[in-house]
């Protein structure tokens, strides 16, 4: 499941590093494909470190002028009539779904939504100045779960 900022470089999709770089004219591409080492990418960490932690990442700085598009991907789920944010995978077969309501909203509709979420097994996951966040862990194979992504274009000059 994809989440974050992505770009197309030389016909391939890569995730974009979110940190600050010294040169504002470049971006850092991230890849989890070992074959990209043949395309000018370098290891992000030592082989030993990545092997112990069971992941692989390599990276390459490219000029912003070398990319043609950039976008942000956010995963969501339709679940029992609600559009919910996918917080992440709880395990290989479970997703954590979230719904946030503003604390200041006390309308009848908001109470109905809250009551429905609680009836569906959602629990209060977080409370902060922005609102109440309800969560529920749902099996990926639940027939009432539909996973989708929203893609928002990003101005390359603002990367």
C-alpha positions in Angstrom: 0.0 0.0 0.0 1.5 3.3 -1.1 1.5 6.4 1.0 3.6 9.6 0.6 5.1 11.7 -2.2 6.1 10.1 -5.5 7.5 11.0 -8.9 8.2 9.6 -12.3 11.9 9.5 -13.4 13.0 7.8 -16.6 9.6 6.0 -16.8 9.8 4.6 -13.3 7.9 5.6 -10.2 9.9 6.5 -7.1 9.1 7.7 -3.6 10.5 11.2 -2.8 12.5 11.7 0.4 10.6 14.1 2.7 13.6 15.6 4.5 15.6 18.7 3.7 18.5 18.6 1.2 21.4 21.0 0.9 20.7 21.8 -2.8 17.2 23.1 -3.4 17.4 22.2 -7.1 17.4 18.4 -6.4 15.2 15.8 -4.9 16.2 12.5 -3.4 14.5 9.4 -5.0 14.0 6.3 -2.9 13.8 2.8 -4.3 13.3 -0.6 -2.7 14.5 -2.3 -5.9 18.0 -3.7 -5.8 18.2 -3.4 -9.6 18.2 0.4 -9.3 21.8 0.1 -8.1 22.6 -0.4 -11.8 20.9 2.9 -12.5 23.1 5.2 -10.4 21.4 4.6 -7.0 23.5 4.0 -3.9 22.7 2.1 -0.7 20.9 4.2 1.9 22.4 2.1 4.7 24.9 -0.7 4.9 23.9 -4.1 3.5 24.4 -5.7 7.0 22.1 -3.1 8.7 19.4 -3.6 6.1 19.7 -7.4 6.2 19.3 -7.5 10.0 16.2 -5.4 9.8 14.9 -7.1 6.7 14.5 -4.2 4.3 16.2 -2.7 1.4 16.5 1.0 0.3 18.7 2.8 -2.1 18.6 6.4 -3.2 19.6 8.8 -5.9 19.7 12.6 -6.1 18.2 14.0 -9.3 17.6 17.5 -10.5 14.0 18.6 -10.3 14.2 19.5 -14.0 14.6 15.7 -14.7 11.2 14.8 -13.5 7.9 15.4 -15.3 5.3 14.9 -12.5 5.0 14.6 -8.8 2.1 13.6 -6.6 1.0 12.6 -3.1 -0.8 9.3 -2.5 -3.1 8.8 0.4 -4.7 5.4 1.0 -8.4 5.3 2.1 -11.0 2.7 2.6 -14.8 2.6 2.1 -16.1 0.6 5.0 -19.8 0.2 5.7 -20.7 3.4 4.0 -17.8 5.5 5.5 -14.8 6.9 3.8 -11.9 6.2 6.3 -8.2 7.0 6.4 -6.0 3.9 6.5 -3.6 4.5 9.3 -1.5 1.4 8.4 -1.2 -2.3 8.6 -1.6 -3.8 12.0 -0.4 -7.2 10.6 -0.3 -8.9 7.2 -4.0 -9.3 7.2 -5.3 -6.4 9.3 -5.7 -2.7 8.6 -6.3 0.1 11.1 -9.0 2.5 9.9 -9.4 6.0 11.3 -12.2 8.6 11.4 -11.7 12.0 13.0 -14.5 14.4 14.2 -14.0 17.9 15.3 -14.5 18.4 19.0 -16.5 21.6 18.5 -19.0 19.8 16.3 -22.0 18.8 18.4 -24.6 18.5 15.6 -27.2 15.7 15.6 -25.5 14.3 12.5 -22.1 14.2 14.3 -23.7 12.3 17.2 -25.3 9.9 14.8 -21.9 9.3 13.1 -20.2 8.8 16.5 -22.9 6.4 17.7 -22.7 4.4 14.4 -18.9 4.1 14.6 -19.1 2.9 18.2 -21.8 0.3 17.2 -19.5 -0.8 14.4 -16.7 -1.5 17.0 -14.6 1.7 16.6 -12.9 3.0 19.8 -11.4 6.4 20.7 -7.9 6.2 19.4 -6.8 9.8 20.1 -8.1 13.1 21.5 -6.3 16.3 20.7 -7.1 20.0 20.0 -8.4 19.1 16.5 -10.9 16.4 17.5 -11.7 12.8 18.4 -10.2 10.1 16.3 -11.9 6.7 16.2 -10.1 3.6 15.1 -10.9 0.0 14.2 -8.8 -2.9 13.1 -10.4 -4.6 10.1 -9.3 -7.8 8.2 -8.1 -7.0 4.7 -10.4 -9.7 3.3 -13.5 -8.2 4.9 -16.1 -8.1 2.1 -17.3 -4.7 3.2 -13.8 -3.2 2.9 -12.9 -1.4 -0.3 -9.3 0.0 -0.4 -8.5 2.9 -2.8 -5.9 5.7 -3.2 -6.3 9.4 -3.7 -3.7 11.1 -5.8 -3.0 14.8 -5.5 -0.7 16.5 -8.0 2.3 18.5 -6.5 3.9 21.5 -8.1 7.5 20.3 -8.8 9.0 23.7 -8.1 7.7 23.4 -4.5 9.4 20.1 -3.8 
